[in-house]
Amino acid sequence: MPKASGVKVVANNKKAFHEYYILEKFEAGVELFGTEVKSIRQGNINLKDAFCTIKDGELFVRGMHISPYEKGNIFNRDPMRHKRLLMHKREIVRLYGKIKQDGLALVPISVYFKNSRVKLELGLARGKKLHDKRDAAAEKSSVREMERHLKERM
């Protein structure tokens, strides 16, 4: 059977774009077990409160909830366990330096399948202040309103 090609997005973290400015994006593999992959294929994943940490030179995602696979019985893992992310060592060291020095955070943006492998898109992010969130919401609504008026004229 040939490998499936292409990219299929499974989950997005919309809250990350509301809470943070995304400065840079990275791709990382995720170390998972079989029943977790099957559950992700069904779309049973939640990134809402997830964040990434670096400990002992390894990158982990915490707070990513993968619901147990219905047919997995004893092989199911804890849905909230810390999952290790797979990146090159020098990329992890570079990210660690930026996080410690600049006060940035690593936030998961999306989970997708790339050539039948589960990948996680990370964002190097800076937190937004409350007034920044309000400005972004006001700008978004004004753009939506202008588009609505243009559509009515046509």
N, C-alpha and C positions, 0 to 999 in steps of 0.2 A: 504494500500500500504506500503510495507516495506521500511525502510530508505535505501538510497543509501550509500554504504560503499566504502572506499578507498579515495585516494587523486588524485585530478585532478588539475594540475597547469594551471592557466588561463593567468598569465602575469609574466614576469621576468624583473628585472631591471639590464640590462647588464652594464649600465653606472656606477652603484655603484661599480662593481668590477674593473672598469677602474680607477675610481677616488679615491677609498679608499682601505685600508687593512681592511678586515672584521675579527675582533678579536673574537667575540662571536655572536651566533645566538639565537633568541628568537621567540616564536610564540605568536601571540595576535589575539583575535577576533576583528571584526570590527562592529561597530554599524551602520547599514544601514537601509534604507527604502526599501519597496518591489520592486519598479521600479528600484532601483539601483542594487539590486540583480539580477533581470531579465536582466539588461543591462550587468552585469558582466558575466552572463552565456553565453551571446552572444559574449563575448570577447572584449567588448567596454570599455577598461580600459587602462590607461597610467600611468606608475610609473616614467617616465624619470626624472622629476624635483621634485619629492616628497622628503619630509624630515619629521622627527618627532620632536615634542616638548613636553615638560612637563610643564603644567601650573596648579597651585593650586592642585597638587597631581593627576592630570589626564593626560593621554597620548593622544596626538592628532597627526594625520597624516595630513600634509598640502601639497598642490600641486598635490595630486593624482586626476587625471581627470577621472571621470566616465561619459561617454557620456549619454545624455538623452535617455530613452527608447522610441522607436518610437510610441508604442501604449499606452504610459503612460499619455498623454495629461496634465491635470491639476495636476496630482499627481507627476510629475517629480520635482526633487529638483535641486538646483544649482549644476552644475557638479564640481565646484571647492571648494565646501564648506569643512570646516574642519571636518574630521570624527574622532570620539572618538574611541580609541582602548581599548580593554578590557583585562586587566591583573590584577594579584593579587597586592594589595597595597604594599606589601613588595618588590615585584619585581620592581615596579615603583620607590620606594624610593631608592633601590639599584642602579638602572640605573641613577637616578637623581644625586646621589653622584658621580658616575663614570664620568658622563658628565661634571659636574661642576669642579671636582678636576683634572681630567686627560686631559681635552681638547679633549674629544672624541665626536662623533656625532652618532645619531641614524638614520639609513637609511633603508627604506623599500627595501627588496630584491626581494620578490615575493608575489603574491596573488594566493591562491588556495582554492579549496573546499575540506573540510575534513568532511566526513559524512554529506553532504548537508549544511554545515555551511561555511561561508566565513572566511578564516584565512589569516593573513598577517605575513610574516616572516620578522623580523627586524634584522638588523645587528648592533652591536656596532662597530663603525668604526673609524679608524684614517686616515686622509687625506694623499694622496701620493704627493710627490714633482714631478716636471716635469721630472727630471732625472730618478726617479723611474718608471714613466710611460714608458719612452723610453726603459729602461732596460727590463721591462716586455714585451714590444712589440717585442724587439729584441730576447729575449729568446723564445717567442712563435713562431716567424717565423723560428728560427733555429731548434726547435723541429719538426715543420711541415716539414721542408726541409729534415731532417734526416729520418723521417718516409717515405717521398716520395722516397728517395734513397733506403731504405730497401725494399719498395714495388716493385720497379723496378727490384731489384736483384732476387726476388722470382719468 
